[in-house]
């Protein structure tokens, strides 16, 4: 396949400077504020975003290197297929988080629920629209059934740092 290239449109600023101890999902970062600094060249694109309560941030796991197709996710003790998890070490290190939009200050979005490291490159912003993004029919959560609520307390450890990853699956 041909390589796909992305250009960062800004940076995400958070209080998290180390992978270890960072929340693994936005639900674990309730009340944690961050700033999404949109580069000057892309600021016109955030016009009209203030009417939305939540936004989807797409970002690059810039410190992730390599990947394994079977991983032991944070919320389980069993090795799972990578694409059945949200593990950060992926063939394309793209992350996704739905965060609450608190305010917009110039070219900066103040958001709540940040679960990424400080300085994370921002790839895209999309408005969260429940009618588009939350299926109304029966939703199944596979191996996460009964475990997803544990994400509030779960924090990252060394399992997805390349040198340590081999220890976990």
C-alpha positions in Angstrom: 0.0 0.0 0.0 1.1 3.6 -0.6 2.1 5.5 2.5 -0.5 8.0 3.9 0.8 11.3 5.3 -0.8 13.6 7.8 0.1 17.1 8.8 -0.5 18.1 12.4 -2.9 21.0 12.7 -1.9 21.8 16.3 -0.8 20.5 19.7 -2.7 19.2 22.6 -1.5 20.5 26.0 -2.3 18.4 29.1 -0.9 17.9 32.6 0.4 14.5 31.6 4.1 14.3 30.8 4.7 10.6 31.3 2.9 7.7 29.8 2.8 5.9 33.1 -0.1 7.2 35.2 -2.0 8.8 32.3 -5.7 8.0 32.1 -6.5 5.4 29.5 -9.8 6.9 28.3 -11.5 10.3 28.7 -13.8 8.8 31.3 -10.8 8.4 33.5 -9.9 12.1 33.1 -13.1 13.6 34.2 -12.4 17.1 35.4 -8.9 17.2 33.9 -8.6 20.3 31.7 -6.4 20.6 28.6 -5.8 23.0 25.8 -6.0 22.3 22.1 -3.7 24.8 20.4 -4.7 25.0 16.7 -2.0 26.3 14.4 -2.6 29.8 13.0 -3.1 28.4 9.4 -6.0 26.3 10.6 -7.8 28.6 13.0 -10.6 29.7 10.7 -11.7 26.0 10.7 -12.8 26.2 14.3 -15.4 28.9 13.6 -18.9 27.8 14.7 -17.5 25.0 17.0 -18.5 26.9 20.1 -22.1 25.6 19.8 -21.1 22.0 20.4 -20.7 20.6 23.9 -18.2 17.9 22.8 -15.6 17.4 20.1 -13.8 14.4 18.8 -10.0 14.8 18.8 -7.9 12.7 16.4 -4.3 12.7 17.3 -1.0 11.0 16.7 0.5 8.7 19.4 3.8 10.4 18.8 5.8 8.4 21.3 4.5 5.0 20.2 6.9 2.9 18.2 6.1 -0.5 16.6 3.1 -2.7 17.3 2.0 -6.2 18.2 -1.1 -7.7 16.7 -1.9 -9.4 20.1 -1.8 -7.2 23.2 -2.8 -7.4 26.8 -5.1 -4.4 27.2 -5.2 -2.3 30.3 -8.7 -3.6 31.3 -8.0 -7.3 30.9 -5.5 -10.1 31.7 -5.9 -11.9 28.4 -4.1 -11.1 25.2 -6.5 -9.7 22.6 -6.3 -8.8 19.0 -4.9 -5.3 18.6 -7.9 -4.1 16.6 -10.3 -5.2 19.4 -8.5 -2.8 21.8 -7.6 0.9 22.0 -3.9 0.2 22.7 -1.7 3.1 21.5 1.0 0.9 19.8 -0.7 0.5 16.4 0.4 0.2 12.7 -1.0 3.8 12.3 -0.5 5.4 15.7 -3.8 7.3 15.6 -5.8 8.1 18.7 -9.4 9.2 19.2 -10.9 10.9 22.2 -14.3 12.5 22.8 -13.8 15.5 25.1 -16.1 18.2 26.5 -15.6 21.6 24.9 -15.4 24.1 27.8 -14.5 27.2 25.8 -12.7 28.7 22.9 -10.1 31.3 23.5 -8.7 32.7 20.2 -7.2 29.7 18.5 -7.2 27.5 21.5 -9.9 25.1 22.6 -10.2 24.5 26.4 -11.4 20.9 26.8 -12.2 18.5 29.7 -11.4 14.8 29.8 -7.9 14.8 28.2 -6.3 11.4 28.2 -3.2 12.1 26.1 0.3 13.3 26.8 1.3 16.9 26.8 2.5 18.0 23.3 0.5 15.3 21.4 0.2 16.3 17.7 -3.4 17.1 16.8 -4.6 15.6 13.4 -8.2 16.7 13.3 -11.2 18.0 15.2 -14.8 16.9 14.6 -18.0 17.9 16.4 -19.5 15.1 18.4 -23.1 14.6 17.3 -25.0 11.9 19.2 -27.3 11.2 16.3 -24.3 10.5 14.1 -21.9 9.1 16.6 -23.9 7.1 19.1 -25.8 4.1 17.6 -29.4 3.8 18.8 -29.7 0.1 18.1 -28.3 -2.6 20.3 -24.6 -2.0 21.1 -22.3 -4.9 22.0 -18.9 -4.3 23.6 -17.3 -7.7 23.2 -14.6 -8.6 25.7 -15.1 -5.2 27.4 -18.6 -6.1 28.6 -18.7 -5.3 32.3 -15.1 -3.9 32.3 -15.5 -0.5 30.6 -16.5 1.2 33.8 -13.1 0.3 35.2 -11.5 2.8 32.8 -12.4 5.6 35.3 -9.7 4.4 37.7 -7.3 2.7 35.2 -4.0 4.4 34.4 -1.4 3.6 31.9 1.6 1.5 32.8 4.6 0.4 30.8 2.9 -2.3 28.8 2.8 -0.2 25.5 6.3 1.2 25.7 8.2 -0.7 23.0 10.9 -2.0 25.3 8.4 -3.2 27.8 5.6 -4.5 25.5 7.1 -7.9 25.0 6.6 -8.6 28.8 2.8 -8.2 28.6 1.3 -10.4 25.9 
